[in-house]
Structure formats: structure tokens, C-alpha cells
Amino acid sequence: MSEAPPVRKRWQIVDGVLLLDKPAGLSSNDALQKARRLFSAAKAGHTGTLDPMATGLLPLCFGEATKFSNRLLEADKTYAATLLLGVTTQTGDAEGEVVLTRPVGCDEAAVHAACARFLGEIEQVPPMYSALKHQGRALYEYARQGVEIEREARRVTIHSLEVHRIALPEVEILVRCSKGTYIRTLAEDIGEALGCGAHLTALRRTSIGSLEIGQALTLEAIAEVDEAARPALLAKPDALVAHLDAIQLDASQTDRILHGQAIRLAGDARQVRLYGPHFLGLGEFNGTGELRPVRLIVFNAA
């Protein structure tokens, strides 16, 4: 007697944003695929990655929300991080091999002083163990082969850096930073400023722009909800662009925008959220009295 063929997953049109509390040990793509299956979503994407070791806020986009997935890349982010002083690793975190151990001779005052040095606009050299590309290949691919690629320093901004706990050789910090900031690199640089080196042993992202970890759900919590009720757990697509100003259009203006036409409307050159009876997408003022559509959704969101 032959076995019955496996039941294929039936994908559905699902539109919205899932604020996921990613667990440690999963890559961002693994977390995305698990969440996608929970919602049976035909189309899904994420808004930027978290390292497998890291936990915390990972916004995932389904359906029409994927059109705005890159908008959070520009947003400031907040991280809670734990540093272990005195130990340097290949990767800058606990997943790499130890390459150097040094005595920790600093005190709490020195830790506070060292962290204060990194406030404001600073330069960071991106780590070799990163997804940045060189000649079409990720830097971590070269690193795994023992090849060192010269990297240019990049300017990033540390808006705030609070020391939450010191229990030497461990230090816990809370960092709010601009896009492109590597917390692993920041941990290493703080360690070097203290003369003993350091690496990350824990990292948790707690906010991206206006999105907060308190709004996020775990995969386990989602799985406990009846599948038919899960779409109600999703935020609307405009949650990804809440930092932009909103413009309410009348029926005539909405019709023109939805047909890809510009409308006469004064405003400074900038992108904005557009609303008719519901969220329409993004528009852009050109600074000369005209508003044109940039990215529109194709479903009726409440």
C-alpha cells in the first residue's frame, strides 16, 4: 500500500507587518521562514537582519507591506548589549574563536569614561565577519577563508550610550545609534579604549524608529493563536513608515494618485504617507507645488 503524498502548504495573500521577538540561534531568514509558515503568507520579507546570536525586534513584512521593507533601514535603532572585557574573538562576539586574552585592570570610573568617548559621530571600520559585499561576495566569506579585505571607516552616530550594569569583567550597556552601526565593533573599540579588549556575549534589539520590543511577539506565542485569527496580530503596512508626515487626500486627489498622476499641492520636498479612505502608500513633494505617487499599495487597508 503506497503512502499518501505529503500535503502541500497552501499559501494565502496576507498583508501586514509582524513585529517578531527573534530568539537566539536563528538567522533572520530562518525566523522569517518560520513566521511565514505560521501565517501561510505567499510573500514575505524582512527589514534588515539580526545576527543569529542576537535576539529582539525583527519586523517582518507580508504581502503589500514588503513594498516598504527598506524604509526602516534608515531608522535609528536601540540595543541592549553585554560586553565581556579581557577577551577578544575573531568575530567580535561569543560565536568566534578566542584570539587574545588580557588582564582587566580598569575600574568602574574608567568604564564610564571609555563609553563616553564614543558618544556622537564616530568612525567605525566594518568587521570582516559581516554581510557587506566586496567584489560581489560577502566579507564573511573571505574571513572564513582567512583572507583580510581592507575596509574604509564609515561615519555613524551614537545618539546615547548608557552603562546599565558593571560586574567586571562584564559590562551591560544600552545604545541608541544610527543606521550602519555595528555593536560588535563598538564593543571591541570600548575594550581597546580600556586596554584589555572585549567582545559581545549578548545582544538584544529593543527598538527601530518608533517600533518597540514591547509590541513584539515570539514565534511560540503566535503558534498558540488559532491560524484563522493570526492575521489580526499584524500591524498595517503603514507601521513601517510611521515616521513620515501624513497627508489626507480628497476623493478627486485620491483618484488621480491611484492612477499614477501628480496633483497640485504645495509642500517642501520630502516623502509623505498618503491617505484617502485608507492608507494609499507613499508620495513625494517636488518642492514646486506638486505631489506625485512614489509607492502605492493595491489593497484596501483600514
Secondary structure, DSSP 4 states (H G I P E B T S, - for coil): -PPPPPPPP--B---EEEEEEEPTT--HHHHHHHHHHHHTBSSEEESS---TT-EEEEEEEEGGGGGGGGGGGGS-EEEEEEEEETEEESSSBTTSPEEEE------HHHHHHHHHTT-EEEEEPPPSSS--EETTEEHHHHHHTT-------EEEEEEEEEEEEEETTEEEEEEEE-TT--HHHHHHHHHHHTTS-EEEEEEEEEEETTEEGGG-B-HHHHHTS-GGGGGGGSBPGGGGGTTS-EEE--HHHHHHHHTT--EE----SEEEEEESSSEEEEEEE-SSSEEEEEEE--S---
